């Protein structure tokens, strides 16, 4: 399985590291906005070709699939180009930043028949997988999920501390992880949801603080706090308060409510969520089936984010 990775930021590096651990998979092309950036990443990971030309990259015979990790604002256009070129696509979260673009991605996937997956890595972290299985088996019941997604991002930097050419977003990117995970783990569509946000940053043009509350028909609730103003370690801890115990997940690691680490041996092939996700993408392509978190599966999450955005626009008194 030969891959083109579009982008050379933090998420591109996460996939480059993951794919080199998967037998029978190789990255043959890195495409990025600048030639220098593409060449640096290619040299670091031993990738043969570095380019800035996305359309030429996806037309290459040595590319079977494309992992899109660049700016959110171009995800939809790149995904459509790749699918219409007959390439399978894995689109980093969020797959786009509007409901209309999400619906277009789903429609193009249906027209082309390629495998198209949204990169909701939380579904594949061993910590979250461990709890998902317990929920599905009826061993425990989720009562409240408390999630914090906090960064210090008052300048336009990525997770590697590098300057970004585009502006990130608390709702469409970072909230997307938890909105999807909550619905996926409960097996229910969110029935009630409400969002609030703080002031817009005058330079970045986005809200820097946000809160979201959700509820499912069975009564499980989720309380999500998001901030780009938090002076402390970058992180997204999840506290699962259940009828029989409490667990705290931090990416691939899991502890009980008192901090005792849970042994996750055997929960997944890898202790790296990105590797598990990329393995699922490859398996779905080879087995000619829909992947876990196909773009169609992810559409409901995008629709809920759209409703929350409408609430926030109304609160701010902005035109819809």
N, C-alpha and C positions, 0 to 999 in steps of 0.2 A: 504494500500500500504506500503510494508515493504522495507526499503532501507539499502543498505550498502554504506557507504561513504569511498572512498579510499583517504587517505591523512589526515593530521591534521594541515595544514597551514591556511593562511588567507581565502582562498576560501572555504575550508572545513568548517570553522566556519561560513561563510556567509550562506552556505546551511543548516547547523545544525540549525541556528537561524530561517531561512525561513521555514523549514519543521515543526518545532514545532508550527508554526502559522497556519498550514493547517490541518483541520479536516480530520480524516481518513488516515493520513500519519504518519509514525513513522520510526525513524532510529533504526535498530536492531543491526547493526554491524558497527564498525569503524575499518578499516584496514590501517595500516601505516607502514613506513619503520622500526620504532623502537617500541618495545612493550611499553616502557615508554611513548612515545608520544601518542600512541593509547589509553593507559589507562588514561592519563591526560584528553584527549578530551572526552572520554567515561564518566569519572566521572563528568566532568563539565556539560554535557548535559543529564545525566541519561541514557546512552546507555548500554544495557546489555552485549554486547560482544565486546572485543578489541583483535585484532590479527595482526600479521605481514604477515600472509599467504593469499595472494590474491586469489589463486586458490581454497583453502578451503572455503574462505568467500563466493565466488560466487556460490559454490555448495550447500550452506545451504538452507534448505526448508523455513527458515524465511527471505529470501531475494528475492524480486520480481524484484528489479531494483538497478542499481549501479550508483552512481555519482562519476566520476573520477576527482579528483582535485590534484593529485600528480604531479611529474615532467613531463613537456611537452614531454620529450624524451621517456617516456614509455606509453603515452596515447594510441597510436595505438595498441600496443601489449595487453594492458589491455582491451581495448574496444573489440578487436577480441575475447579474451578469454571469456569475459562476454557474448557477443552475442552468441557465440557458445555453451555456457552453458544455453542458453534460457533466459537470463536476459536482460531487457531493460536497455539502457545506456544513461546517460547525460554526455557528455564529456566537461569539462571546457575548455574555450578558452585558447589557440588554440587547436583544436582537435588533431593536430599533428604538426610537423615542416617540412613536405615535401609533395609535390604533390603526390608522389607515395604512401605514407602512407594514405593520404586522400582518394585516389581512392580505396585503399584496404579496408578501413573502410566502404565506400559506398557499395562496392561489397559484403562484409560480411553481411551488413544489408539486402541487397536484398536477399541473400541466406538464411538467418535465419528468416526473416520476423518480427523481434522484432522492437520495437520503439527505434530509435537512434536519439539523438538530440545534436546539438552543442551549447555550452553555451555562446551565443552571447547576453549578458545581456543588452547591449545598446538598443536592440529592445524592451525591456520590462520595461525600466525606464519610469515612467509616463511622464517626461519632453519630451523625444523623441517620445513617443506614441502620445502625444498631437499634435506635429508638423507633425508626419507621417500622422495622420488623416486629417489635413488641406491640406497637399500636395495631398493626394489621392482624396479629395473632390474637388480639384481645387480651393480652396479658396485663396491660396497663392502659389507662385512659388519660389523655391530655386534658387538663383543666385550664392551664394558662401557660402561654409561651411568652417569656420576656426576652426581648432581643435588643441589644445595643450595637449600633454601628457608628463608631466614633473615630474621627481622624482630625489631624490638624492641617487644614488645607486652605489657608488664607491667601496663598499665592497659587498660581496654576501649575502645580507639580503632580507627578504621578507617584505610585507606591515605591519607586526606586529613587525618588528625590530628583527626578529629571523634569525639565520644563516641558509642558504639554503644548501642543498646537491647537487643542480644542478644550472645551470646558466640560467637566464631569457634572453629574446631577444626582442629588440625593434621592429623588423619587424614582426616575426611570432606571437608574443603575442600582444604587445600594438598597433601596427599599424593595426592588424587584426580587432580590435573593429571598427575603423573608416572606413577602407576599406569596411567592410561589411555594416555598417550603411548607408554610402553614397549611395551605390548601392540599398539597401533595401528601403530607403526613396524616392529616385528619381524614383524607379521602372525601372531603366535602367542598363545595363551592362556598366562598365567603358570602354570608347573607347580609351582613351589616359592616360598614367600614366608614371611618371618619378620619380626616387628616387636618393638621394645623401646621403652619410654618412660621418661622421668624422673619426678620427683615432681610431684604435682598442686599447682597454685597455690591457696593457701587462699582467695583472694578470687574468682578466676575459675572455680575448680572444674574446671580442665582441666590435662592434662600440657603442660608448656612446652617439652619437648625430646623428640624421637622419632627413631628410626632404622628404616629398612625395607630389607631385602634381598630381591631377586626374581631368579628364573631362568626361562628359557624352555626347552622341550624341546631346542632346537638348541644350547643352551649359553650364550646371551647372558645377562649378568647386569646388574642395576641396583642401585646403592647410593645410597640417598636419605637425606639428613640434613635434619631439620626443626627449627627453633627459634624460639621467641618471646623468647629471651633474648639474641639477638645484638646487641651495641651497634655498629652500623655501618650502611652503606647498605642499604635494603630491596632484596632481589633474589632471583632464581631462575636462577642460571647452570646450564647443562647442558654437561658435557664428554663428548663422544662419542669413545670410544677404539675405533678400527676396524682391520680387517686392513690397510687401505691409507690410513693417515692418521688425524689427530685433529682434531676441530672443537670449538669452544666457542660455544654459543648463549646469548645474553642477550636474551630476549623476541624482538623482531623483527630483531635484529642477529646476525651470524655472523662468526667469525674462525677461522683455522686454529689448530693447537696452539701456535704461537709468537706469536699475537696479530695476525697479518696479516688485515685485514678482507677478507671475501669479498663480491664484487659480486653482489647478489641481484636485479639488474634483470631483469624479465620472469618472475620466479618466480611472482608473484601479481599480481592486479589492483592491490592496495594494499600499501604497506609497513606497514600497520596491521593487526594480526591481528584486532582486533575488527571492523574494516570488512569484512575478508575473510569472517569468520564470519557477519556479518549479511547480507552479499550472498548467501551460500550458503543461508541461511534463506529469504530472499525468493525466490531462484531455485527452491528446492524447492517452495514454495507455488505459484508461478506455473506450474511444470511438472508439478505434481501427482505428485511423486515423494518418496521418502524422502530426507531430507537426510543429508549426512555427519554422523555423530554424532547420529543419531536417539536418542530415549530408549530404544528397543530395543537399539541398538548399545551404549549406555552401561551397560546392565544388568549385563554381566559384570564391569565395573569396580566397580560397587556391591556385587556379591556378594563380590568379593575383599576389598574394604574391610570388609565384614561379617565375613569370616573373620579378618582381622587384628585387628578389634575384639575378637572372641572370645578371641584369643590374649592381648591386652593386659588384658582383664578377668580372665582366669585368672591371669596373672602378678601382678596386683594383689590377688588373693584376694577380688575382689568378686563378688557374686551375678550370674549371667548374666541 
